[in-house]
Amino acid sequence: MTRPPPVPTISVALCTHNGANFIREQLASILAQTLPPTDIVLSDDASTDNTVELARAALAAHPQISLTVLSNQPALGVMRNFQQAALASTGELIALCDQDDLWDPTKLQRIAEVFAARDDVSLVHTDAQLVSHDGEMLQHTLLESLEARASEIREIHDGRAFDTLLRRNLVTGATAVLRRSLLDSAVPFADEWVHDEWLAIVSAAVATNELIDEPLIDYRQHASNQIGARKLTFRQKLSKFREPRQERNEHLVARALQLVERLEALGPAVKPEALRRARQKLAFERARLALPAANVLRLWPITRAALDGRYRRFSLGLPDVVRDLAQPAR
């Protein structure tokens, strides 16, 4: 008789900042998991309310789950706070956690089952139901708000998440769980990237990502979100075409360069195709940055790049073609 794979230990890397309004509900949803975590690392970024005290009180009746509190004065910022929490975690799996969401009771169990069945997977993320400040369901799920295409979801399921992530990020940290071993490749997090997108693309370069395209958390949207999700209106999308392009394109080059440098430093741990594609992405972004200031002079190089598929492989395709044609230089 075949024995089921052993259940991995799970840490929750919970980052907080003045989260007293929501922390008890979030922790209650963690404590209600069908597969509970072994420990919670709470990394607090200079809260001035009683967030930490409320967390200690919530965990007091659950001694089987250890609580580690890290207090940052001054605040580290979102990315470094999550890096600190992840490094202090001891579980084989690390669940990234915001202070104000609600987890489906089966979240950790369903994600752990993916890891147990797939040795090649180093990061699993899910969809999320967007909810209001008061917890009322909003119109869209997270993937719907990101306008994730069916082709992109198929790419992830087919083991080609790196291709998707070179174009844009579809991984939100509040939904993600990673193998602790991924930190060996991803730390220190790159300055030009948000922690979740950096973990996701490094994971896809050295291993494989998987997506559970069902909402397994309620992802709360409110004015105090440090990072949130929202579906842009047509007018908001159109306004981006009027923004000066220089700063954005410099940022895209810096991101692509950091990715190439990290993958080169990791050597044989990286899939050769991933490094090749990352270098192509860097060349593409450098070419975009070097486009002429005069809009009319951009027409031929942009058309050529679009016809040979570079915009489709390394950006959002037609929307970025239009953006590069229309945006003012500065």
C-alpha distance (Angstrom), angle and dihedral (degrees) to the residues before:
residue distance angle dihedral
M1 . . .
T2 3.80 . .
R3 3.76 114.2 .
P4 3.79 118.5 -136.7
P5 3.81 115.1 -109.2
P6 3.80 114.2 -91.2
V7 3.78 116.4 -93.0
P8 3.82 110.0 -110.1
T9 3.78 121.3 -128.0
I10 3.80 113.4 -108.0
S11 3.78 131.1 -151.6
V12 3.79 124.0 -166.8
A13 3.81 113.9 -140.1
L14 3.81 100.9 -156.4
C15 3.80 118.7 -175.1
T16 3.79 119.7 -164.9
H17 3.79 141.3 -176.1
N18 3.81 119.4 171.0
G19 3.78 90.9 -27.9
A20 3.80 100.4 149.5
N21 3.81 92.9 122.1
F22 3.80 93.6 62.2
I23 3.81 111.3 14.8
R24 3.81 96.2 94.6
E25 3.82 92.5 54.5
Q26 3.79 91.7 47.3
L27 3.79 92.9 49.7
A28 3.81 91.4 45.8
S29 3.80 89.1 56.7
I30 3.82 90.4 49.9
L31 3.79 92.3 48.8
A32 3.82 89.5 50.8
Q33 3.82 93.6 58.8
T34 3.80 116.4 129.6
L35 3.81 85.3 -138.0
P36 3.81 104.1 37.5
P37 3.78 122.5 -155.3
T38 3.79 120.9 -109.8
D39 3.78 93.5 -134.8
I40 3.79 144.5 2.7
V41 3.80 122.4 -142.9
L42 3.79 109.1 -159.5
S43 3.78 111.3 -164.6
D44 3.79 108.1 -171.3
D45 3.78 121.0 -159.9
A46 3.81 105.9 -148.3
S47 3.81 98.1 -59.8
T48 3.79 115.3 -171.5
D49 3.81 94.3 -164.9
N50 3.82 130.5 65.3
T51 3.81 97.3 -86.4
V52 3.80 93.9 127.9
E53 3.80 94.5 45.6
L54 3.80 90.9 51.7
A55 3.80 90.7 50.4
R56 3.80 92.5 50.4
A57 3.80 90.2 50.1
A58 3.82 92.3 49.2
L59 3.82 92.4 51.8
A60 3.81 96.1 42.3
A61 3.81 92.3 89.2
H62 3.82 92.5 48.7
P63 3.80 106.9 63.8
Q64 3.81 90.9 161.8
I65 3.82 87.4 73.3
S66 3.77 112.3 62.5
L67 3.79 119.1 -143.0
T68 3.79 123.5 -149.9
V69 3.81 117.3 -172.4
L70 3.80 121.6 -159.9
S71 3.81 115.2 -172.8
N72 3.79 119.1 -158.6
Q73 3.80 121.0 -155.9
P74 2.98 109.3 -159.2
A75 3.80 103.0 24.4
L76 3.80 117.0 -99.8
G77 3.80 96.0 -150.6
V78 3.78 126.5 -116.6
M79 3.81 99.5 -70.5
R80 3.81 98.0 46.1
N81 3.79 91.2 41.1
F82 3.80 90.9 57.7
Q83 3.79 91.0 44.8
Q84 3.79 89.8 54.0
A85 3.81 93.0 47.4
A86 3.80 92.9 47.7
L87 3.81 93.4 49.2
A88 3.81 90.9 50.6
S89 3.81 91.9 51.9
T90 3.80 118.1 101.8
G91 3.81 103.9 -167.3
E92 3.78 125.0 107.2
L93 3.80 85.6 -122.1
I94 3.81 125.8 40.8
A95 3.80 120.7 -155.3
L96 3.79 112.9 -157.5
C97 3.78 110.4 -138.7
D98 3.79 137.1 -169.9
Q99 3.79 120.8 -152.4
D100 3.79 99.0 -119.5
D101 3.80 110.1 45.2
L102 3.81 133.9 94.5
W103 3.80 122.3 -129.9
D104 3.78 125.8 -143.9
P105 3.84 106.5 -116.3
T106 3.82 91.2 -117.3
K107 3.81 97.0 47.6
L108 3.80 99.4 105.4
Q109 3.79 94.2 38.5
R110 3.79 94.4 51.9
I111 3.79 92.9 46.4
A112 3.80 92.8 45.5
E113 3.80 89.2 53.4
V114 3.81 89.7 58.3
F115 3.80 91.6 51.9
A116 3.82 92.0 46.1
A117 3.79 91.1 52.9
R118 3.82 97.5 41.1
D119 3.80 120.1 51.7
D120 3.80 89.6 179.0
V121 3.81 94.3 61.7
S122 3.81 118.1 91.9
L123 3.82 100.1 167.6
V124 3.80 132.4 33.9
H125 3.80 123.9 -173.5
T126 3.78 133.5 176.9
D127 3.75 142.4 -157.5
A128 3.83 118.4 -96.6
Q129 3.78 136.8 -150.7
L130 3.78 110.7 -121.3
V131 3.80 111.3 -132.4
S132 3.78 134.6 -178.8
H133 3.79 128.9 -111.5
D134 3.82 87.4 -86.6
G135 3.80 94.5 47.0
E136 3.80 97.2 -102.8
M137 3.80 115.0 147.7
L138 3.79 114.6 -104.3
Q139 3.77 124.7 -148.0
H140 3.80 98.6 -96.5
T141 3.76 140.9 47.9
L142 3.79 118.1 -132.3
L143 3.80 94.7 -99.9
E144 3.79 90.1 47.8
S145 3.80 90.8 51.7
L146 3.80 88.5 51.9
E147 3.81 88.9 48.5
A148 3.79 90.3 -128.1
R149 3.79 109.4 -168.9
A150 3.79 124.0 -133.5
S151 3.81 88.4 -120.1
E152 3.80 91.1 57.1
I153 3.79 92.1 50.2
R154 3.82 89.5 49.8
E155 3.81 89.8 51.2
I156 3.79 90.9 55.8
H157 3.80 92.8 47.3
D158 3.81 89.4 48.2
G159 3.81 92.8 55.2
R160 3.81 95.5 -103.0
A161 3.79 99.4 112.6
F162 3.81 90.4 129.4
D163 3.81 90.0 66.0
T164 3.81 90.5 51.3
L165 3.79 93.8 46.6
L166 3.80 93.0 50.8
R167 3.80 86.2 64.0
R168 3.80 98.6 40.6
N169 3.78 142.9 -33.7
L170 3.81 121.5 -91.8
V171 3.82 97.2 167.8
T172 3.81 118.7 100.1
G173 3.79 114.5 -166.2
A174 3.80 95.6 -138.0
T175 3.81 88.4 65.2
A176 3.81 97.6 41.1
V177 3.79 134.7 101.2
L178 3.81 122.3 -177.0
R179 3.76 138.8 -172.5
R180 3.77 110.4 -104.4
S181 3.80 88.6 -128.7
L182 3.82 88.6 68.6
L183 3.80 88.8 72.2
D184 3.82 88.9 69.0
S185 3.81 87.5 68.5
A186 3.80 101.6 30.9
V187 3.83 103.4 45.7
P188 2.96 124.4 126.4
F189 3.78 93.6 41.3
A190 3.80 112.3 -131.1
D191 3.81 114.6 -103.1
E192 3.81 96.0 -133.3
W193 3.82 93.7 54.0
V194 3.79 134.7 71.2
H195 3.81 110.6 -117.4
D196 3.81 96.5 -112.0
E197 3.80 97.1 48.5
W198 3.81 90.7 45.7
L199 3.80 93.2 51.3
A200 3.79 89.8 46.3
I201 3.79 97.7 51.8
V202 3.81 94.7 42.6
S203 3.80 88.8 49.0
A204 3.80 90.9 51.0
A205 3.83 90.1 50.2
V206 3.80 96.7 51.4
A207 3.82 101.1 28.3
T208 3.82 135.9 -12.1
N209 3.80 136.7 -68.6
E210 3.78 126.0 -144.9
L211 3.79 131.5 -160.4
I212 3.79 128.3 -150.1
D213 3.78 97.0 -157.8
E214 3.79 94.5 -155.6
P215 3.82 126.1 93.6
L216 3.82 107.5 -100.3
I217 3.79 96.5 165.3
D218 3.79 137.3 40.4
Y219 3.81 102.3 -124.6
R220 3.77 107.5 -152.8
Q221 3.81 118.4 -141.5
H222 3.80 118.3 -160.0
A223 3.78 142.7 135.3
S224 3.82 93.5 -88.1
N225 3.82 95.6 57.2
Q226 3.78 110.1 128.1
I227 3.80 88.0 -162.7
G228 3.78 120.8 10.8
A229 3.79 143.7 155.9
R230 3.74 130.2 -112.9
K231 3.78 135.9 162.4
L232 3.80 109.4 -117.7
T233 3.78 119.9 -130.1
F234 3.80 120.3 -126.7
R235 3.82 89.4 -105.3
Q236 3.81 91.5 52.9
K237 3.79 91.0 49.8
L238 3.78 90.8 48.5
S239 3.80 91.7 51.0
K240 3.80 90.1 61.1
F241 3.78 89.4 65.3
R242 3.80 89.1 61.6
E243 3.80 95.4 52.5
P244 3.82 117.9 104.2
R245 3.79 110.0 -98.5
Q246 3.83 105.2 -149.4
E247 3.80 100.5 82.8
R248 3.80 94.4 42.4
N249 3.79 93.3 49.5
E250 3.79 92.6 47.0
H251 3.80 87.4 53.5
L252 3.81 91.8 50.6
V253 3.80 90.9 51.6
A254 3.81 91.5 48.7
R255 3.82 90.7 51.1
A256 3.79 93.5 48.3
L257 3.80 91.1 47.5
Q258 3.81 92.3 51.3
L259 3.79 90.0 51.0
V260 3.79 93.6 50.6
E261 3.80 92.2 46.6
R262 3.81 92.1 51.0
L263 3.79 94.5 46.8
E264 3.80 91.0 48.0
A265 3.81 89.8 50.5
L266 3.81 91.3 51.8
G267 3.79 91.1 58.5
P268 3.81 117.8 -177.5
A269 3.81 92.7 7.1
V270 3.83 87.5 76.3
K271 3.78 123.7 79.3
P272 3.84 106.6 -111.4
E273 3.81 91.1 -132.9
A274 3.81 90.9 54.1
L275 3.80 92.0 54.2
R276 3.80 91.2 46.8
R277 3.80 91.6 51.3
A278 3.82 92.1 45.5
R279 3.80 90.0 54.5
Q280 3.79 90.1 49.4
K281 3.79 89.6 50.4
L282 3.82 90.0 52.7
A283 3.80 91.3 50.7
F284 3.81 90.0 49.0
E285 3.81 93.4 51.4
R286 3.79 92.0 46.2
A287 3.80 89.1 52.7
R288 3.81 90.5 51.1
L289 3.80 90.9 50.3
A290 3.82 90.1 51.0
L291 3.82 94.6 53.0
P292 3.84 113.3 126.7
A293 3.79 118.8 -91.7
A294 3.81 91.0 -126.5
N295 3.79 109.5 82.4
V296 3.81 94.8 -143.1
L297 3.81 91.7 56.0
R298 3.80 90.7 56.6
L299 3.78 93.8 61.6
W300 3.81 98.9 87.5
P301 3.85 100.3 42.7
I302 3.81 90.8 45.1
T303 3.81 92.4 47.5
R304 3.79 91.2 49.1
A305 3.80 92.5 49.7
A306 3.80 90.6 47.9
L307 3.81 93.5 48.9
D308 3.81 93.5 51.2
G309 3.82 91.3 49.9
R310 3.79 101.3 -110.5
Y311 3.81 94.0 126.1
R312 3.80 90.2 49.2
R313 3.83 93.7 48.4
F314 3.80 100.1 40.7
S315 3.82 107.5 26.2
L316 3.78 142.0 20.5
G317 3.79 91.2 -70.9
L318 3.80 118.5 -136.8
P319 3.86 95.7 16.2
D320 3.81 89.6 57.0
V321 3.80 91.6 45.2
V322 3.81 88.4 55.8
R323 3.82 91.0 43.7
D324 3.81 92.7 52.9
L325 3.80 91.7 46.9
A326 3.80 95.0 47.4
Q327 3.79 109.2 33.4
P328 3.80 119.1 101.0
A329 3.78 114.4 -119.0
R330 3.80 95.9 -121.2
